[in-house]
Amino acid sequence: MDSQRLVLFFVFTMSVFLLYESWQRDQQQSTAATAVSASVTPTPTPGTIPAQPAAGVLPAPSAALLQNPSAPPTVAAANSGQIIKVETDLYRAEISTGGGDLIRLELLKHGGTLDRKKNFVLFTRSSEHVYIAQSGLIGNNLPNHQTAYTAQAAEYKLGDAAADLEIRLEATGDVKAAKIYRFRRNSYVIDVAHEVTNTGTAPVDAFAYFQLVRDSTPPEGDSAMVPTYTGVAVYTDKEKFQKVAFSDIEKGKVPYPKSGNDGWIGLLQHYFLGAWLPKQGTPREFYTRQVPQGLYAAGVIIPAGTLAPGASTTLAMPLYAGPQEQEKLAALAPGLDLAVDYGWLTVIAAPLFWVLQWIHGWTGNWGVAIIILTIFIKLAFYPLSEASYRSMAKMRIVAPKLQRLKDQYGNDRQRMQQAMMELYKTEKINPLGGCLPIVVQIPVFIALYWVLLGSVEMRQAPFALWIKDLSIADPFYILPILMGATMIIQTKLNPEPPDPIQAKVMKIMPIAFSIFFFFFPAGLVLYWLVNNILSIAQQWHITRAMELATKSAKPKA
């Protein structure tokens, strides 16, 4: 396999890789998309919480309560709740008194995907898209996400000198209960708590559930060319990080442990995450299920124990709702940083991101950091690249001899191949010498692809001039065109293939490759462009040195 065939192999590898990722994403969402498109209810409300927990882990509440805490509310009832508006340094949120649901969450530090003048909206409840956070209590006459609440004010704002902001919702009915939201300054963690007092005359076994409810609509700006995962993720110390696709939920697949004393559950989408983070050591039941109107619920149940008459308790749960910033996620809960999923090349991608982030700390520009990282990678692979370019330089030197063999044997390909092998042996050329170095670099390239695609730090990060966002394609296709030009130069430096069909293919490849990269993130094309420029310089130097050495070694006439 010579260098030209290796380029074809690389293109094939990347194509298969992207097609596989796209197919996997489509398989996860195809069935679910039909269900969502069929829903016409303007404000869908999820129905019930999951089936009864496994025996022996949590005190089992009444199966009837778990299956149907109360009669499903009508659409009108779901819309009748008052909207409580909340503003902090990071959020602009809306909470409905109808169930106390967190129905809108706008991230003030992150621009919209399609319209950067607007803020990014993570949670929302509309006819086009549903993604909300719900919670409630399980037990006789205890409030759940269908209970009506009251609030002291319609608007809340975090004060300039305040460290946190509390919104208290009081349940209406026979039970004394309250739901409390606490927003903290400079934190994407929202504390959600339930206070309840047993005002009856009999003991009550109480549980609290916390769930995220979402449809399967892909995030804004998602495309088939750069597929990303949208779905449930569960982490436990025993089973580690696991994805649960919406299609798996429909089929009732439960690849994760249902119960334990550690772990978290959340919903992933490109760059952002919503996750419930139970306290370590607290018994818990994880669940996922499909609910009416094409929605999916992922949540956790924790026990409050038995409440004696007159006794009170508080059940709290942190909710992370924000960007997938790896360092911050790792500090919040074990395995939470794995929400930034680099796939099967995490072992390579994670160190690459760490180095990239370290360089960015010095430069303050992610584009410059990518250029410097490219130089580091090139230096690391310099010995392998040198071997590859020396092999190609030898092939270039013996190209006239190969042409004579072609002329001599014509269409007798078998004899021509034998003669070529003899020539390679005589000239001490390994035709596979240029193969290994490039093959070794393919995993690094794919890993860097995921780093640039999956790291929220790259989202809307500018480089220079027309490149305002390294995570999306170059809007004017200048970088892919420049990359194509460098590939043409590299083609000129390489020996021309003896096969005329292959030679024509290699002339077309720079153009095809440029179009292929029109859809790739600008940061990745920047890496490839800089890598090509460095490769050209290295290859030109080695080829020139070997050609001069060959000329000087020839006897003078």
Secondary structure, DSSP 8 states (H G I E B T S, - for coil): --HHHHHHHHHHHHHHHHHHHHHHHHHHHHHHHHHHHH---SS-------S---TTTS----HHHHH-SS----HHHHH-S-EEEEE-SSEEEEEETBT--EEEEEEEEEE-SS-TTSEEEEEEESSS-EEEEEEEEESTT---TTSBEEES-SEEE--TT-SEEEEEEEE-SSSEEEEEEEEETT-SEEEEEEEEE--SSS-EEEEEEEEEEE-----TT--SSS----EEEEEETTTEEEEE-HHHHHHT---S-SEESS-EEEEEETTEEEEE---TT--EEEEEEEETTTEEEEEEEEEEEEE-TT-EEEEEEEEEEEE--HHHHHHHSTTGGGGS--GGGHHHHHHHHHHHHHHHHHHS-HHHHHHHHHHHHHHHTHHHHHHHHHHHHHHHHTHHHHHHHHHHHTT-HHHHHHHHHHHHHHHT--TTTTHHHHHHHHHHHHHHHHHHHH-GGGTT---STT---TTS--TT-HHHHHHHHHHHHHHHHS---SSHHHHHHHHHHHHHHHHHGGGS-HHHHHHHHHHHHHHHHHHHHHHHHHHHHHHHHS---
